[in-house]
């Protein structure tokens, strides 16, 4: 049996939990938009063609912000195509995903959908095939009230009030050779700085995200961040991180410890950013927008899903529709723990993606929408994590991994909301075959009592929710909790994620 001890002290705050940590990502990719959030012929579609069953699930998920419209898609995107009368919008080839973009859903429609789900728009500009002027044009269209050519065009197109977009991504994954307009760190850093300066001249209130590495495995990782920030440090507010994880070669132990890699990734980027801050003698601190993260079986796309052919450009093909298991969801929940552990510097994050494409929500055309296994840890964490993230003291049994060396079998984080006096504890048991008994010291919480205990686990760690069996997997009450003498003891099943709520 695995044992661990956890000490929680509300005075040991890492930083406030920013609601933007629970953002997501909608890209014009596969069936994320078309046949995902938008399906006019569906029996549950509203008068704008949006599926109301999907809207309800997105609300339940608790998504705060949504990054849009990409992703790789944005590096070939002409924003002007997505506004104005639908009948006049052009069909374009999307080179990123070898598909046809109809532009039936564009900026206005997506903004309306965000109003329905209660989320904030995080907009990306194309710095792949376009540049400073096009970014300024889009900013004028979205954020200037009226009285100019582009703002009046927006009014004519049906939006009297400005969109008022606050967060902007300066391109996407510009370090990646797969990216349209891929540039060196030197060239991208200069372009990002120029674009940021210009955008702030138009709207000084914008918050800007510069592209970091598209993954810690990139050969330019570290040096890319240093060079880009050397040029753009004083012009931007965030640097992005992107990370995806998958089980490889049956190495479950390393896969279950994926959050160790995320921790190291974040800490490395923070160190680099702070180094540039010191060299530049800057007074500002750059935070991280972890605006793409998830479990993604990328090898499947490379080997099976990838579309090719000069005459083969489908509309809304089934791409990247990973079906997630309990195992995947436990790793996913552990990644959420990692983000909360670094709440002082990770102040924005976007789960990639939201519907159908490596997503917590799946839909069938003309049919049902359902929750994947990853839906549950995200929804519960987004609702429970409030106030400040706490630096917990954890002592745990450990195990050896091929990828990360020796790591703890139990991982944990806690949050404390002083206003409601509520404390939430999030735990993962990485053991594949043993329960973990965790003792939590509550001596600083003044006699806290248990409000709720929920776990995600199953005897079959490959169990999934599917179209045929949509409720095979879900949260279960954890009835093992014992309270006494200033402690709580909870038993975590093998390969499980757990959330405790204390009053």
C-alpha positions in Angstrom: 0.0 0.0 0.0 1.3 3.5 -0.9 1.4 6.1 1.9 1.6 9.9 1.7 1.3 12.8 4.1 0.1 16.2 3.2 0.2 19.4 5.2 -2.0 22.3 4.2 -1.5 25.9 5.5 -3.6 28.7 4.1 -0.8 31.1 5.0 1.5 29.4 2.4 -0.1 30.9 -0.7 1.6 30.4 -4.1 -0.6 33.0 -5.7 -4.2 33.8 -6.6 -6.1 31.3 -8.8 -6.9 33.3 -12.0 -10.2 32.3 -13.5 -8.4 32.3 -16.9 -6.6 29.2 -15.8 -9.8 27.4 -16.9 -9.8 28.6 -20.5 -10.2 26.5 -23.6 -9.5 26.6 -27.3 -11.6 26.5 -30.4 -9.8 26.2 -33.7 -11.2 25.9 -37.2 -10.0 22.3 -37.3 -11.9 19.1 -38.0 -15.4 19.1 -36.4 -14.6 21.5 -33.6 -16.7 24.3 -35.1 -18.8 22.7 -37.8 -20.8 19.7 -36.5 -19.4 20.6 -33.1 -20.6 23.8 -31.6 -22.5 24.7 -34.9 -24.9 22.4 -36.6 -28.0 24.3 -38.0 -29.8 21.1 -39.0 -29.6 19.6 -35.5 -32.9 19.2 -33.6 -31.4 21.1 -30.7 -29.9 24.0 -32.7 -30.9 27.5 -31.7 -31.9 30.3 -34.2 -28.2 30.9 -34.9 -27.4 27.3 -35.7 -25.6 26.6 -32.4 -26.3 23.3 -30.6 -27.9 24.1 -27.3 -26.8 20.7 -25.8 -23.2 21.7 -26.4 -23.8 25.1 -24.9 -25.1 23.5 -21.8 -22.1 21.2 -21.5 -19.7 24.1 -22.0 -21.4 26.0 -19.2 -21.1 22.9 -17.0 -17.4 22.6 -17.9 -16.9 26.1 -16.5 -14.8 27.6 -19.4 -13.6 31.1 -18.6 -11.9 32.2 -21.8 -11.7 30.7 -25.3 -8.7 31.1 -27.6 -9.8 31.5 -31.2 -9.5 30.8 -34.2 -6.2 28.9 -33.9 -3.8 27.3 -33.6 -2.0 26.4 -36.8 -5.1 27.6 -38.7 -4.5 31.2 -37.9 -1.2 31.4 -39.7 -3.0 31.3 -43.1 -6.2 33.0 -42.0 -7.6 36.2 -43.5 -9.8 37.6 -40.8 -11.8 39.6 -43.4 -13.1 36.4 -44.8 -15.0 35.7 -41.6 -17.1 38.9 -41.4 -19.9 40.4 -43.5 -22.8 38.7 -45.2 -22.4 35.0 -45.1 -23.4 34.6 -48.8 -20.5 36.7 -49.8 -17.8 35.0 -47.7 -15.2 33.1 -49.7 -14.4 29.4 -49.3 -10.7 29.0 -48.6 -8.2 26.2 -48.5 -6.8 25.7 -45.0 -3.2 24.5 -45.5 -2.7 23.8 -41.8 -5.2 20.9 -41.7 -5.7 20.3 -45.5 -9.3 21.2 -45.3 -11.8 23.6 -46.8 -12.9 26.5 -44.6 -16.4 27.8 -45.5 -16.3 30.8 -43.2 -19.9 30.2 -42.3 -18.9 30.8 -38.7 -16.8 33.9 -38.2 -15.9 36.5 -35.7 -19.5 37.8 -35.1 -21.1 34.4 -34.8 -18.4 33.1 -32.5 -18.7 36.1 -30.3 -22.4 35.6 -30.1 -21.8 31.9 -29.1 -19.4 33.1 -26.4 -22.1 35.3 -24.9 -24.3 32.2 -24.7 -21.7 30.1 -22.8 -20.5 33.1 -20.7 -16.8 33.0 -21.8 -14.3 35.7 -22.8 -12.8 35.9 -26.2 -9.0 35.4 -26.6 -8.1 36.3 -30.2 -5.1 35.3 -32.2 -3.6 37.3 -35.0 -1.9 35.9 -38.1 1.8 36.6 -38.0 2.6 33.7 -40.3 1.5 35.0 -43.7 0.5 38.5 -42.6 1.9 41.1 -40.3 1.6 44.4 -38.4 -1.0 46.1 -40.6 -3.4 43.2 -40.7 -3.2 42.9 -36.9 -3.9 46.7 -36.6 -6.9 46.3 -38.9 -8.4 43.5 -36.9 -7.9 45.4 -33.6 -9.6 48.5 -35.1 -12.5 46.4 -36.3 -13.0 44.7 -32.9 -12.1 47.4 -30.4 -12.8 50.9 -31.8 -16.4 52.0 -31.1 -17.2 53.8 -34.4 -16.2 56.6 -36.7 -13.5 54.8 -38.7 -13.7 52.7 -41.9 -13.2 49.4 -40.1 -15.2 50.1 -37.0 -18.1 51.4 -39.1 -17.8 48.2 -41.2 -18.3 46.2 -38.0 -21.4 48.3 -37.2 -22.8 47.7 -40.7 -22.1 44.0 -40.1 -24.5 44.0 -37.1 -22.3 44.7 -34.1 -23.0 48.2 -32.8 -20.8 48.0 -29.7 -17.1 47.1 -30.0 -16.1 43.5 -29.1 -13.6 44.9 -26.6 -11.2 42.0 -26.9 -8.5 42.1 -24.1 -6.2 39.1 -24.7 -4.4 38.7 -28.0 -2.0 36.1 -29.2 0.8 37.3 -31.4 0.7 34.4 -33.9 1.0 30.7 -33.1 3.9 28.3 -32.6 6.2 30.3 -34.8 9.1 28.1 -33.8 7.6 25.2 -35.6 8.8 24.3 -39.1 5.3 23.0 -39.9 3.9 26.6 -39.3 3.1 28.8 -42.3 5.5 31.7 -42.1 7.8 29.8 -39.7 10.6 32.2 -38.6 13.8 32.2 -36.6 13.6 33.4 -33.0 15.4 36.6 -34.1 13.0 37.4 -36.9 9.9 36.5 -34.9 11.0 38.4 -31.9 11.4 41.6 -34.0 8.0 41.1 -35.7 6.2 40.4 -32.4 7.8 43.5 -30.8 6.8 45.7 -33.8 3.2 44.3 -33.8 2.8 44.7 -30.0 4.1 48.3 -30.1 1.7 49.1 -32.9 -1.3 47.5 -31.2 -0.6 49.4 -28.0 -0.6 52.6 -29.9 -4.2 51.9 -31.0 -5.4 50.3 -27.7 -3.0 50.5 -24.7 -5.3 48.2 -22.6 -4.7 45.1 -24.6 -2.9 42.1 -23.0 -0.5 40.4 -25.4 0.9 36.9 -25.6 4.1 36.3 -27.4 4.9 32.8 -28.8 7.1 30.6 -26.7 8.2 27.2 -27.8 5.6 24.8 -29.2 7.0 22.1 -26.8 9.9 21.5 -24.4 11.2 18.8 -26.8 11.9 21.4 -29.6 15.6 21.7 -30.4 15.4 25.5 -30.0 13.6 25.4 -26.6 15.1 27.8 -24.1 17.1 29.7 -26.6 13.9 30.5 -28.5 12.4 32.0 -25.3 15.5 34.0 -24.5 15.9 35.5 -28.0 12.2 36.3 -28.4 11.9 38.0 -25.0 15.1 39.9 -25.6 13.3 41.7 -28.4 9.7 41.8 -27.0 10.0 41.7 -23.2 8.8 45.2 -22.5 6.1 45.0 -25.2 4.1 41.9 -24.0 2.5 40.5 -20.9 2.7 36.7 -21.4 4.8 34.1 -23.1 3.0 31.0 -24.2 3.7 27.4 -23.4 2.3 24.4 -25.3 2.5 20.8 -24.2 0.8 17.5 -25.2 1.3 14.1 -23.6 0.6 10.6 -24.7 1.3 7.0 -23.6 4.3 5.7 -25.6 5.4 2.1 -26.1 3.3 0.9 -23.1 5.3 3.0 -20.6 2.4 3.7 -18.3 4.7 4.8 -15.4 6.2 7.6 -17.4 2.8 8.6 -18.8 1.2 8.8 -15.4 4.1 11.2 -14.3 3.6 13.6 -17.3 2.9 16.4 -14.9 6.5 16.2 -13.8 7.5 17.3 -17.3 4.9 20.1 -17.2 6.4 21.3 -13.9 9.9 21.4 -15.3 8.7 23.1 -18.5 7.0 25.9 -16.6 9.9 26.4 -14.2 12.4 26.5 -17.1 10.4 29.1 -18.9 10.0 31.2 -15.8 13.8 31.1 -15.2 14.5 32.2 -18.7 11.9 35.0 -18.5 13.4 36.3 -15.3 16.9 36.1 -16.7 15.8 38.4 -19.6 14.1 40.7 -17.0 17.4 41.0 -15.1 19.4 41.6 -18.3 17.0 44.2 -19.6 16.8 45.8 -16.1 13.0 45.7 -16.5 10.5 46.3 -13.7 7.8 44.2 -15.2 7.3 40.4 -14.8 6.3 38.2 -17.7 3.7 35.6 -16.8 2.9 32.4 -18.7 -0.2 31.7 -20.9 -0.2 27.9 -21.1 -2.6 28.2 -24.0 -2.4 24.7 -25.4 -2.3 21.7 -23.2 -3.9 18.2 -23.2 -3.4 14.5 -23.7 -3.1 14.0 -27.4 -2.2 10.9 -29.3 -0.3 12.8 -32.0 1.2 9.6 -33.5 -2.3 8.5 -34.5 -2.7 11.7 -36.6 0.6 11.3 -38.2 0.0 7.7 -39.1 -3.7 7.5 -39.8 -5.7 10.7 -39.9 -3.5 13.0 -41.9 -5.2 14.3 -45.1 -3.3 14.7 -48.3 -3.8 15.2 -52.1 -4.2 18.3 -54.3 -7.9 17.5 -55.0 -8.8 16.4 -51.5 -9.9 19.3 -49.3 -12.9 18.1 -47.2 -15.1 20.3 -45.1 -15.1 19.5 -41.4 -13.4 16.1 -41.6 -13.2 13.8 -38.5 -9.7 14.8 -37.3 -8.0 14.2 -34.0 -11.0 12.7 -32.3 -9.2 10.9 -29.5 -11.4 8.8 -27.2 -10.1 9.3 -23.7 -9.8 6.6 -21.1 -9.7 6.7 -17.3 -5.9 6.6 -17.6 -5.9 9.6 -19.8 -8.2 11.5 -17.5 -6.0 10.9 -14.4 -3.0 12.2 -16.3 -5.2 15.1 -17.4 -6.2 15.9 -13.9 -2.6 15.8 -12.8 -1.8 18.4 -15.4 -4.4 20.6 -13.8 -2.7 20.1 -10.5 0.6 21.3 -12.1 -1.0 24.4 -13.5 -2.4 25.3 -10.0 1.0 24.7 -8.4 2.3 27.5 -10.5 -0.6 29.9 -10.2 1.8 32.7 -9.3 3.2 32.7 -12.9 0.7 30.7 -15.0 -2.2 33.1 -15.0 -3.9 32.0 -18.2 -4.3 28.5 -19.8 -6.3 27.0 -22.6 -7.3 23.4 -22.8 -6.9 22.3 -26.4 -9.5 21.8 -27.6 -13.2 22.1 -26.6 -15.4 20.0 -28.8 -14.7 16.8 -30.8 -11.0 17.6 -31.5 -9.0 16.1 -28.6 -11.8 17.4 -26.6 -13.8 16.8 -23.3 -17.0 17.1 -25.2 -18.0 14.9 -28.2 -20.9 15.2 -30.6 -22.6 13.1 -33.3 -24.1 14.9 -36.3 -27.9 14.9 -35.8 -27.4 13.0 -32.5 -26.1 13.2 -29.0 -23.5 15.2 -27.2 -21.6 13.6 -24.3 -18.8 14.0 -21.7 -15.5 12.4 -22.2 -13.5 11.2 -19.2 -11.4 14.4 -19.2 -14.6 16.4 -18.8 -14.9 15.5 -15.1 -11.6 16.7 -13.6 -11.8 20.0 -15.6 -15.4 20.7 -14.6 -14.9 19.9 -10.9 -11.6 21.8 -10.6 -12.9 24.9 -12.4 -15.8 25.1 -9.9 -13.8 24.3 -6.8 -10.4 26.0 -7.3 -10.9 29.5 -5.9 -9.0 32.0 -3.8 -5.3 31.2 -3.6 -3.3 28.1 -4.6 -1.3 26.8 -1.6 2.2 25.5 -1.4 1.5 22.1 0.2 4.1 20.0 2.0 4.0 16.5 0.5 5.8 13.4 1.6 5.0 10.4 -0.6 6.3 7.0 -1.5 7.9 7.1 -4.9 8.7 5.0 -8.0 11.2 4.9 -10.8 10.2 6.1 -14.3 12.1 5.7 -17.6 11.4 9.3 -18.7 11.6 11.4 -15.5 13.6 9.3 -13.0 12.2 8.8 -9.5 8.9 10.6 -8.8 6.2 10.7 -6.1 3.4 8.2 -6.4 1.0 10.8 -5.0 0.8 14.3 -6.3 -1.4 17.0 -4.8 -2.3 20.7 -4.6 -4.8 22.7 -2.5 -6.6 26.0 -2.9 -8.1 28.1 -0.1 -10.8 30.8 -0.5 -10.7 33.1 2.5 -14.1 34.6 1.6 -16.0 31.3 1.8 -13.5 29.6 4.2 -13.5 26.7 1.7 -10.5 24.6 1.0 -10.2 22.3 -2.0 -7.6 19.5 -2.2 -6.8 17.8 -5.5 -4.9 14.5 -5.5 -3.6 11.9 -7.9 -2.5 8.3 -7.2 -0.1 7.2 -9.9 0.3 3.7 -8.7 -1.0 1.2 -11.2 -2.0 -1.5 -8.7 -2.0 -0.2 -5.1 -4.3 2.0 -3.1 -2.7 5.2 -1.7 -3.6 6.2 1.9 -3.1 9.9 2.3 -3.1 11.6 5.7 -3.8 15.4 5.5 -2.8 17.6 8.4 -5.6 20.2 8.9 -4.3 21.7 12.1 -4.1 25.2 10.6 -7.7 25.0 9.2 -9.4 25.4 12.6 -11.5 22.2 12.7 -12.3 21.9 9.0 -15.1 19.5 8.1 -15.6 17.5 4.9 -18.2 18.8 2.5 -17.6 16.4 -0.4 -15.2 13.8 -1.7 -15.2 12.7 -5.4 -12.9 10.4 -7.2 -12.4 9.4 -10.9 -11.3 5.8 -11.2 -12.4 2.4 -12.6 -11.3 -1.2 -12.3 -10.6 -0.9 -16.1 -8.2 2.0 -16.6 -9.0 1.9 -20.3 -12.7 2.5 -19.8 -14.1 5.3 -21.9 -17.4 7.1 -22.6 -18.5 6.5 -26.2 -21.5 7.2 -28.4 -22.8 3.8 -27.6 -22.1 4.0 -23.8 -22.0 7.7 -22.9 -22.1 7.2 -19.1 -19.7 4.3 -18.7 -17.3 6.5 -16.7 -18.0 9.3 -14.2 -17.2 10.7 -10.8 -17.9 8.5 -7.8 -18.2 9.5 -4.1 -15.1 8.6 -2.2 -16.5 7.1 1.0 -13.1 6.2 2.6 -12.6 9.6 4.3 -11.9 9.5 8.0 -11.7 12.7 10.1 -10.1 12.9 13.5 -7.4 14.7 15.7 -6.8 17.5 13.2 -6.3 15.2 10.2 -8.2 13.7 7.3 -7.3 10.3 5.9 -8.4 9.4 2.4 -7.7 6.3 0.4 -7.1 6.8 -3.3 -7.7 3.9 -5.7 -4.9 2.9 -8.1 -4.7 5.3 -11.1 -7.2 7.8 -9.8 -7.9 11.5 -9.4 -9.7 12.9 -6.4 -11.1 16.2 -5.2 -11.9 17.0 -1.6 -14.0 20.0 -0.5 -13.5 21.2 3.1 -15.4 23.8 5.0 
